Amino acid sequence: MDGTPLSDTAGLHRRRLLGLGAAAAPALLGLSAPRARAAGAPAVRPPATAGGDGGLHEASLTELRDRLAGGKLTSVALTRFYLDRIAELNHRGPALHAVLETNPDALELAATLDAERRAGKLRGPLHGIPLLIKDNIGTADKTHTSSGLRALLGVRPAQDATVVARLRAAGAVPLGKGNLTSPVSGSSGYSQRGGQTRNPYKLDRSPNGSSAGPAVATAAGLCAGAVGTETIGSILGPAGANGVVGLRPTTGLTSRTGMFPGARSFDTIGPLCRTVADAALLLGVLTGVDPTDAATAASEGHFLRDYTPCLKPGGLRGARIGVVREVFTGYSPHADSVLAQAVEVLKDAGATVVDHADIPTAQQLTGNFQAALTLQLTEMKHDFEQYLARTPGTHPRSLAELIAYNKAHADTELEYFGQSVLEMLAAYPGTPSDAAYKEAVTTVRRVARDEGVDAAVRKHRVDALLMPTGAPSWKIDMINGDPPIMGSALAVGYAGYPAISVPAGFVHGLPVGVTFAGPAWSEPALLRFAHAFESAHPVRRAPAFTPASVGL
C-alpha cells in the first residue's frame, strides 16, 4: 500500500490494514518458495535472455499483437519465452520472487490459440498474449488462489473471477499468479508462500505495495503485462516504485467478483503495464457491468470496451492540470524534484498548470480518519468471513480458523510478522447493518468525494490533479517492516476514484512516478494526459537488477 502516516488503533498500524486489500501468492511451478532473506541481495548476472530475445522482454502489447498477426511470432514461442525468463530470474539470478506459480496449462492454451489464429478465429485484442494475474484473483485452473497464505492452498475456485473470464474471452493466456503482500505481513510484497518480492532496479529495495509481484514481473519482462488489485495504493505504489504504468480504475468500473476482498467501498482491479497504451488496451478488456458485483451497475454508460482511441497526439494541449501540494508533497525532496520536472514537461506539452490545486480535506483524509477505519474494519471483517465460508476447497472457513492455523504453524506462517490485523478483525463487533457503519460510509464519501477530490477539481477548474506517486523506495526490513509511507493513493482510494501512475524520473537508479487523478469515470481523460506525458517524457528503462552492495 502507498498512503500516508496513520494513527494506530489498539496497536494496529493502519497502513497494514489498508494494504490488506490486495494480498496473495503461490510458488513457482507449484513448489514452496524459499524463505525471504532479511538482508542483502544475491549476486546477479545479466539475464541470458536479455540480449538475444529480439526485445521480447520489453515489447508492448501492441508490438506483440503485430508480431503474432504477422506470423513472426507464435503464442507458444512467446509463452515459452516468458516461462524461461521466469525460471531464470524469479528464484535464481536476482531472485525477484515476483511469480508464485506458473500455469501448467499455459503452453497448451497457447497452442490452442495458435491453432485458432491459423483457422482465422481471433477471440479478441489479446489473442495469444500471456498475462500474469495477482493471486488474490480467482482462476478456475490448476493454479492456487491463496492470497499468499499456505492455509489457503486448497482454494481452487469453481469459476474464474469475472476479470479472468474476460481476459480468456479476449484471447489472453493466464501465465500464472503474482506474489503480493499477504494478510499476515508487515513488508510490502512479502507472503508466506512466495517470500519477499524484490525491486528489480535495486534488489535490497522494497517493491512497495500489495500488487508487488505483478508490477515487478512486468518491469522485469517476466510477462507482457499484469492484472493487479487495489484498495488503497496497491496498484499505484508498486507502479511508481518499479517504473511501470499502473491504473487504479474507478471503483465499479471493473468487477471484483472472485477477488479476495479488501474493503468493497474502495476495492478495484486494474492493469499494470510498461506503457500507457498497454494499460488502455488492457483496461478495455476488463470493464463492463457484472450482475454479480452490484457496484458495476453505476458504470453503465461510463465504461468503454476500447480506451486506445483516447490516446491522441497532443493530448495535453489546452488541458488544465492541478498540482496538489498540501500533504502530498514536502515529504521527499527527491519526489518533489521529479514532480518539478514533470510540471515543466506539462507546460512544454501545452498544458496549463494550476499550482496548489489542493484537496480541501487532505489533512482530514490523511489524519486519524475514524470514519474510514470504521468502514474498513466492518467491510473487511464481514467480507473476509463470507469469502472463507463460501469458497470451495479444504481450507480455514473463518477468520478464527485461519488464525488458529497460523498459530499452529507459527514457525513458517508467523516467522517474521504477527497476525494482529487478523485478530483485530476477528474481534471487531461491527456489522454492515449497524448505523455506525452506514454513517461512516456516508462520511467517507462526503469527505473524500464532495468535499475532497471533486471540490478541488471544481474550485480550481482543472481537468485532472497531479501528485508524486511516492518517494524512492526504501530498503526491505524483515525485522521492523515497512516505514510510514507517503504517496498519492489515499485521497483517490477513499473516494473510489481513478488514478494512473506513470514513470517520471529516477533517483540514484530508483524509479519515481507521478500520478494523474480525477473524478469518477474520468479514465479517458487521465489516459490521454498520461499518454501525452509519457510521449513527451519517455524516461522508463528496463531494470538492471543492481545488487545491494552497489550504490545507495
C-alpha distance (Angstrom), angle and dihedral (degrees) to the residues before:
residue distance angle dihedral
M1 . . .
D2 3.77 . .
G3 3.76 114.5 .
T4 3.78 138.3 112.5
P5 3.79 135.9 -68.1
L6 3.76 108.4 -71.4
S7 3.76 132.5 -170.9
D8 3.79 124.1 -104.0
T9 3.77 122.1 -113.8
A10 3.81 116.5 -162.4
G11 3.79 89.0 -17.2
L12 3.81 93.7 -51.2
H13 3.79 117.3 136.4
R14 3.77 101.0 -142.0
R15 3.78 91.9 -151.2
R16 3.82 87.1 66.5
L17 3.78 90.2 48.5
L18 3.81 91.1 51.2
G19 3.78 90.5 48.9
L20 3.79 92.5 55.9
G21 3.77 90.7 79.9
A22 3.79 92.0 81.1
A23 3.76 110.0 35.3
A24 3.83 133.6 140.9
A25 3.84 151.9 89.1
P26 3.86 151.8 168.1
A27 3.83 133.5 -156.8
L28 3.78 130.4 -92.8
L29 3.82 111.9 -86.1
G30 3.80 88.7 -3.9
L31 3.81 94.6 -65.0
S32 3.78 124.0 126.1
A33 3.77 109.3 -101.6
P34 3.81 123.0 -123.6
R35 3.78 115.2 -93.2
A36 3.77 117.4 -92.4
R37 3.78 116.8 -94.0
A38 3.79 112.7 -126.3
A39 3.78 96.5 -145.5
G40 3.76 141.8 15.9
A41 3.75 127.3 20.1
P42 3.77 127.2 -113.4
A43 3.76 119.8 -96.7
V44 3.78 107.8 -97.3
R45 3.75 138.6 -157.3
P46 3.81 125.0 -155.5
P47 3.80 109.7 -84.7
A48 3.77 112.0 -97.9
T49 3.80 90.0 -134.3
A50 3.80 94.4 56.4
G51 3.79 99.4 80.1
G52 3.78 105.2 39.8
D53 3.77 106.5 30.7
G54 3.79 96.3 99.0
G55 3.78 90.0 -113.2
L56 3.78 93.9 -63.0
H57 3.81 93.3 138.7
E58 3.82 89.5 62.0
A59 3.81 100.0 30.7
S60 3.80 116.8 127.0
L61 3.78 124.4 -128.4
T62 3.79 89.5 -106.1
E63 3.80 92.0 51.2
L64 3.78 91.5 48.6
R65 3.79 91.4 47.4
D66 3.81 90.3 51.9
R67 3.80 92.8 48.8
L68 3.78 91.4 49.1
A69 3.79 92.1 46.8
G70 3.79 92.0 48.7
G71 3.78 94.1 51.1
K72 3.80 92.2 -115.9
L73 3.80 91.4 117.4
T74 3.78 137.5 23.7
S75 3.76 127.4 -145.6
V76 3.81 89.4 -121.8
A77 3.81 91.5 55.4
L78 3.81 91.8 45.6
T79 3.79 93.3 47.7
R80 3.81 91.4 47.3
F81 3.82 89.2 50.4
Y82 3.80 91.8 56.0
L83 3.81 92.9 44.0
D84 3.81 90.1 51.9
R85 3.80 91.7 47.3
I86 3.81 90.8 49.6
A87 3.80 90.0 50.9
E88 3.80 89.9 50.8
L89 3.80 100.6 44.6
N90 3.78 109.7 22.5
H91 3.82 103.8 68.2
R92 3.80 98.4 0.3
G93 3.79 129.4 51.2
P94 3.81 106.7 13.8
A95 3.83 89.3 2.3
L96 3.80 94.3 -140.2
H97 3.82 95.0 179.0
A98 3.80 87.8 -152.7
V99 3.81 97.9 129.8
L100 3.78 119.1 56.9
E101 3.76 98.3 -172.0
T102 3.77 138.8 -15.1
N103 3.78 124.5 -128.2
P104 3.83 107.8 -102.1
D105 3.80 88.9 -152.1
A106 3.82 95.3 51.4
L107 3.81 96.3 104.0
E108 3.79 92.2 45.2
L109 3.80 90.5 50.8
A110 3.79 89.8 48.4
A111 3.81 90.8 51.5
T112 3.80 90.1 52.1
L113 3.79 90.9 51.0
D114 3.81 91.0 48.8
A115 3.81 89.8 52.5
E116 3.80 90.7 49.4
R117 3.81 90.2 51.1
R118 3.81 91.4 51.6
A119 3.80 88.2 50.9
G120 3.80 90.7 53.1
K121 3.81 95.8 -107.3
L122 3.80 118.2 129.8
R123 3.78 118.7 -179.8
G124 3.78 96.3 -160.0
P125 3.80 147.8 -57.0
L126 3.82 94.6 -47.7
H127 3.80 97.3 49.1
G128 3.80 108.5 158.6
I129 3.83 97.0 -3.6
P130 3.85 118.2 131.1
L131 3.80 117.1 -134.0
L132 3.80 131.5 -178.5
I133 3.80 119.9 -127.9
K134 3.77 125.5 -152.9
D135 3.77 110.2 -114.0
N136 3.78 97.1 -120.4
I137 3.81 87.4 68.9
G138 3.79 113.3 86.1
T139 3.80 121.6 -118.3
A140 3.80 122.6 -173.9
D141 3.78 94.9 -142.4
K142 3.80 139.0 83.3
T143 3.80 94.5 -66.0
H144 3.79 123.1 92.6
T145 3.79 128.9 -114.0
S146 3.78 97.9 -151.9
S147 3.82 107.1 143.4
G148 3.79 85.5 -130.7
L149 3.79 94.5 -62.4
R150 3.78 125.7 121.4
A151 3.80 86.6 -149.3
L152 3.82 88.7 68.0
L153 3.79 98.0 47.9
G154 3.79 88.4 112.5
V155 3.80 92.3 63.7
R156 3.80 110.4 111.2
P157 3.81 108.1 150.8
A158 3.78 119.6 -137.0
Q159 3.82 89.3 -135.2
D160 3.77 134.9 35.1
A161 3.77 118.0 -107.6
T162 3.79 108.3 -98.8
V163 3.80 93.0 -106.0
V164 3.82 90.9 50.7
A165 3.80 90.7 50.9
R166 3.81 88.0 52.2
L167 3.80 91.4 49.8
R168 3.80 90.7 52.4
A169 3.81 90.8 47.2
A170 3.81 88.7 53.3
G171 3.81 90.1 53.0
A172 3.80 100.3 -104.4
V173 3.81 121.3 151.2
P174 3.84 110.4 -131.8
L175 3.81 97.0 -133.8
G176 3.79 98.5 -173.3
K177 3.77 144.4 -73.3
G178 3.78 128.6 -55.6
N179 3.79 125.9 -134.1
L180 3.78 119.2 -115.5
T181 3.76 145.5 162.6
S182 3.80 107.9 -60.7
P183 3.81 122.2 -141.6
V184 3.83 86.3 -105.7
S185 3.79 100.9 54.7
G186 3.76 139.2 99.3
S187 3.80 95.6 -170.2
S188 3.79 123.0 74.7
G189 3.79 111.0 -111.7
Y190 3.81 96.1 13.4
S191 3.77 121.0 126.2
Q192 3.78 131.5 168.6
R193 3.81 90.4 -122.2
G194 3.76 100.5 41.7
G195 3.79 106.9 29.8
Q196 3.79 123.1 -140.6
T197 3.80 118.4 -22.2
R198 3.81 110.7 -139.8
N199 3.77 130.8 -143.1
P200 3.83 105.0 -111.1
Y201 3.80 93.1 -144.8
K202 3.82 94.2 57.5
L203 3.75 114.5 6.7
D204 3.80 97.7 -148.0
R205 3.82 91.3 55.5
S206 3.78 127.1 94.4
P207 3.81 120.7 -103.8
N208 3.84 86.8 -141.7
G209 3.77 119.0 -133.7
S210 3.74 141.4 20.6
S211 3.82 99.3 -75.1
A212 3.80 86.2 60.2
G213 3.79 97.8 127.2
P214 3.82 95.4 52.1
A215 3.82 91.3 46.2
V216 3.80 94.7 47.6
A217 3.81 92.7 44.2
T218 3.80 90.3 51.5
A219 3.81 92.9 47.2
A220 3.81 92.2 48.0
G221 3.81 95.0 46.7
L222 3.81 95.9 -113.2
C223 3.81 88.9 133.2
A224 3.78 139.5 10.5
G225 3.80 90.5 -110.5
A226 3.77 139.3 -41.6
V227 3.78 146.2 -129.0
G228 3.79 117.8 -125.9
T229 3.78 137.7 174.6
E230 3.77 131.9 -129.6
T231 3.75 136.2 -163.7
I232 3.80 97.4 159.7
G233 3.80 115.9 -10.6
S234 3.79 99.9 -28.6
I235 3.82 92.5 127.1
L236 3.80 100.6 27.0
G237 3.82 95.4 48.6
P238 3.82 97.4 51.5
A239 3.81 91.0 42.3
G240 3.79 92.1 56.1
A241 3.80 95.0 43.1
N242 3.80 95.7 46.7
G243 3.79 101.6 41.4
V244 3.79 99.4 -111.5
V245 3.79 136.9 115.4
G246 3.79 115.4 -97.4
L247 3.78 124.8 -176.3
R248 3.79 123.4 -160.9
P249 3.83 104.4 -162.4
T250 3.78 123.7 -150.3
T251 3.79 108.0 -82.1
G252 3.81 103.4 -96.8
L253 3.80 96.9 29.0
T254 3.83 90.3 97.0
S255 3.79 125.6 33.1
R256 3.81 119.7 -108.5
T257 3.81 94.4 -163.6
G258 3.80 107.3 132.0
M259 3.81 94.4 21.7
F260 3.80 122.8 122.4
P261 3.81 97.7 -111.8
G262 3.77 129.7 -114.1
A263 3.80 113.3 167.4
R264 3.80 111.0 -29.8
S265 3.80 92.9 -149.1
F266 3.80 89.3 63.4
D267 3.83 107.1 21.6
T268 3.79 119.4 117.0
I269 3.81 138.9 157.3
G270 3.79 122.5 -134.9
P271 3.82 148.7 154.4
L272 3.79 132.0 -78.4
C273 3.80 111.0 -164.2
R274 3.79 143.1 151.8
T275 3.82 94.8 -113.0
V276 3.78 137.8 30.2
A277 3.81 89.8 -121.5
D278 3.81 89.2 57.7
A279 3.80 90.6 50.3
A280 3.81 90.3 50.9
L281 3.80 91.4 50.3
L282 3.79 94.1 47.6
L283 3.81 94.5 44.3
G284 3.80 91.6 58.0
V285 3.79 89.8 57.5
L286 3.82 92.9 51.8
T287 3.81 101.0 48.5
G288 3.79 131.6 91.2
V289 3.79 143.9 93.2
D290 3.80 113.9 -67.5
P291 3.83 117.9 -168.0
T292 3.81 89.3 -150.5
D293 3.83 92.1 60.7
A294 3.79 110.6 53.4
A295 3.80 92.9 -164.6
T296 3.81 91.0 68.6
A297 3.82 92.1 64.8
A298 3.81 88.1 79.4
S299 3.82 90.0 60.0
E300 3.80 92.2 67.3
G301 3.79 106.8 121.7
H302 3.81 92.0 12.3
F303 3.80 106.1 69.8
L304 3.79 125.8 83.4
R305 3.79 128.0 -152.6
D306 3.80 89.6 -148.0
Y307 3.80 123.0 31.5
T308 3.80 96.3 173.9
P309 3.85 94.3 93.2
C310 3.83 86.2 64.7
L311 3.81 89.4 69.3
K312 3.78 99.8 87.1
P313 3.81 126.8 163.0
G314 3.78 112.7 -98.0
G315 3.79 91.0 22.2
L316 3.80 93.5 161.3
R317 3.79 96.4 50.0
G318 3.80 108.0 118.8
A319 3.80 94.4 1.3
R320 3.79 120.5 135.1
I321 3.80 110.7 -138.7
G322 3.80 119.6 -172.5
V323 3.80 119.2 -148.6
V324 3.80 111.5 -143.6
R325 3.80 110.2 -145.4
E326 3.80 110.0 161.9
V327 3.82 110.2 92.7
F328 3.81 92.9 -19.3
T329 3.82 95.5 74.6
G330 3.80 132.0 37.2
Y331 3.81 96.6 56.2
S332 3.82 94.0 92.3
P333 3.81 126.5 27.1
H334 3.81 87.6 -160.4
A335 3.79 93.2 56.2
D336 3.80 90.5 44.0
S337 3.81 90.6 52.7
V338 3.81 91.1 52.8
L339 3.81 89.4 47.6
A340 3.81 91.1 51.4
Q341 3.79 90.3 54.4
A342 3.81 90.2 47.1
V343 3.80 90.3 53.7
E344 3.80 90.4 55.5
V345 3.81 90.0 49.5
L346 3.80 89.5 53.4
K347 3.79 92.4 50.7
D348 3.78 92.3 48.1
A349 3.82 89.1 50.4
G350 3.79 91.2 57.0
A351 3.81 102.0 -97.1
T352 3.78 124.7 137.5
V353 3.79 107.5 -128.5
V354 3.79 116.4 -149.0
D355 3.79 108.0 -162.5
H356 3.79 123.4 -149.0
A357 3.79 92.7 20.5
D358 3.78 85.5 160.2
I359 3.78 127.1 -177.1
P360 3.83 105.2 -113.5
T361 3.81 93.9 -141.3
A362 3.82 96.7 42.7
Q363 3.80 94.5 117.7
Q364 3.80 92.4 49.6
L365 3.81 93.4 46.4
T366 3.78 93.5 50.0
G367 3.78 97.0 40.1
N368 3.78 131.4 66.7
F369 3.81 94.5 -43.4
Q370 3.80 100.5 -179.3
A371 3.79 94.8 -178.3
A372 3.80 90.9 58.4
L373 3.80 91.1 49.2
T374 3.80 91.6 50.7
L375 3.79 90.7 49.3
Q376 3.80 94.0 48.3
L377 3.78 96.9 45.6
T378 3.80 92.2 48.1
E379 3.79 95.9 47.6
M380 3.79 95.1 42.0
K381 3.79 93.7 48.5
H382 3.80 93.8 48.3
D383 3.80 97.9 40.4
F384 3.82 96.0 43.0
E385 3.78 89.3 53.8
Q386 3.81 92.4 46.6
Y387 3.81 92.4 48.4
L388 3.80 94.0 49.8
A389 3.80 93.2 45.1
R390 3.82 96.4 47.8
T391 3.80 103.3 36.6
P392 3.82 112.0 97.7
G393 3.80 122.3 -124.0
T394 3.78 139.7 65.9
H395 3.78 106.0 -62.3
P396 3.83 140.9 105.3
R397 3.79 109.2 -53.5
S398 3.81 97.5 -157.3
L399 3.78 142.1 23.6
A400 3.80 89.3 -100.9
E401 3.81 90.9 55.6
L402 3.81 91.8 45.7
I403 3.80 91.0 51.0
A404 3.81 90.4 48.2
Y405 3.82 91.4 50.5
N406 3.78 91.6 52.0
K407 3.80 91.6 49.0
A408 3.80 91.1 49.8
H409 3.83 89.6 52.2
A410 3.78 97.5 34.8
D411 3.81 93.9 140.3
T412 3.80 89.9 69.0
E413 3.80 106.8 17.2
L414 3.81 96.7 43.9
E415 3.80 98.0 28.4
Y416 3.80 94.5 122.7
F417 3.79 108.0 9.0
G418 3.79 137.4 30.8
Q419 3.79 126.9 -128.6
S420 3.80 100.6 -119.5
V421 3.79 90.3 134.2
L422 3.81 93.0 57.2
E423 3.79 90.8 43.9
M424 3.80 91.1 51.9
L425 3.78 91.2 49.4
A426 3.81 91.8 49.2
A427 3.80 91.2 51.9
Y428 3.80 96.4 42.7
P429 3.82 109.6 113.4
G430 3.80 99.9 -161.0
T431 3.82 123.1 111.1
P432 3.83 133.8 -170.6
S433 3.80 89.5 -107.8
D434 3.81 92.8 61.0
A435 3.79 118.7 108.9
A436 3.80 89.3 -133.7
Y437 3.79 91.1 59.5
K438 3.80 93.9 47.3
E439 3.79 90.3 49.2
A440 3.82 90.0 49.0
V441 3.81 91.5 53.8
T442 3.81 90.6 51.6
T443 3.81 91.9 46.9
V444 3.80 95.4 48.3
R445 3.79 92.6 49.0
R446 3.78 92.5 47.9
V447 3.81 95.3 47.1
A448 3.81 96.3 41.3
R449 3.79 99.2 36.9
D450 3.81 116.4 21.6
E451 3.81 96.5 29.2
G452 3.80 95.3 26.7
V453 3.81 128.8 39.2
D454 3.81 95.4 3.3
A455 3.81 91.5 48.0
A456 3.81 91.7 51.9
V457 3.80 92.1 49.3
R458 3.80 92.3 48.1
K459 3.79 97.5 43.2
H460 3.79 95.7 49.1
R461 3.83 95.4 33.6
V462 3.80 92.4 -130.3
D463 3.78 131.6 154.9
A464 3.81 94.6 -143.3
L465 3.79 142.0 -2.8
L466 3.81 124.4 -119.9
M467 3.81 128.7 -152.3
P468 3.80 137.8 154.1
T469 3.80 107.5 -91.2
G470 3.80 89.3 -137.9
A471 3.78 146.2 -56.7
P472 3.81 123.4 -70.2
S473 3.78 107.7 -72.7
W474 3.80 122.6 -86.2
K475 3.80 128.7 -127.8
I476 3.79 116.8 -84.2
D477 3.81 110.9 -103.8
M478 3.79 116.5 -173.1
I479 3.81 91.4 179.6
N480 3.80 102.1 52.9
G481 3.79 99.8 17.2
D482 3.79 125.3 -144.2
P483 3.81 120.7 -14.4
P484 3.80 120.6 -126.2
I485 3.80 104.6 -67.3
M486 3.78 129.2 -143.8
G487 3.78 123.6 -161.7
S488 3.78 150.7 121.0
A489 3.78 101.1 -79.8
L490 3.78 108.1 82.2
A491 3.82 102.5 73.1
V492 3.81 95.4 44.7
G493 3.79 91.2 40.4
Y494 3.79 94.1 55.2
A495 3.80 89.1 45.5
G496 3.81 92.7 47.7
Y497 3.81 87.5 -129.2
P498 3.81 130.9 146.7
A499 3.79 126.7 -95.6
I500 3.78 136.3 165.9
S501 3.80 127.0 -155.4
V502 3.82 116.9 -150.6
P503 3.83 127.9 -173.7
A504 3.80 107.7 -99.6
G505 3.81 108.0 166.2
F506 3.78 149.7 -32.8
V507 3.80 131.6 -104.7
H508 3.81 113.3 -161.1
G509 3.79 89.0 -26.7
L510 3.81 95.8 -46.6
P511 3.83 119.5 117.0
V512 3.79 121.7 -119.3
G513 3.79 122.8 -170.0
V514 3.77 137.4 -163.3
T515 3.79 124.3 -137.8
F516 3.80 127.2 -137.2
A517 3.82 109.7 -159.3
G518 3.77 135.3 177.2
P519 3.81 148.3 158.2
A520 3.79 124.8 -58.1
W521 3.81 116.4 -55.9
S522 3.82 93.8 8.8
E523 3.82 93.4 127.4
P524 3.85 93.7 118.5
A525 3.79 92.0 57.5
L526 3.80 94.5 41.5
L527 3.80 91.7 50.8
R528 3.81 90.2 48.7
F529 3.80 92.6 51.5
A530 3.80 94.0 43.0
H531 3.80 92.4 49.0
A532 3.80 91.9 49.7
F533 3.80 90.5 48.3
E534 3.81 91.6 48.7
S535 3.82 90.8 48.8
A536 3.80 92.0 50.9
H537 3.80 94.5 41.9
P538 3.85 109.8 30.3
V539 3.80 98.8 176.3
R540 3.80 101.3 146.0
R541 3.80 116.9 114.9
A542 3.77 133.0 173.5
P543 3.82 116.1 -91.8
A544 3.81 120.6 -102.3
F545 3.84 97.0 -154.2
T546 3.80 91.8 -124.0
P547 3.83 111.3 -160.9
A548 3.78 121.0 -122.3
S549 3.79 92.5 -108.1
V550 3.80 92.9 63.5
G551 3.80 121.7 81.1
L552 3.80 125.9 -23.6
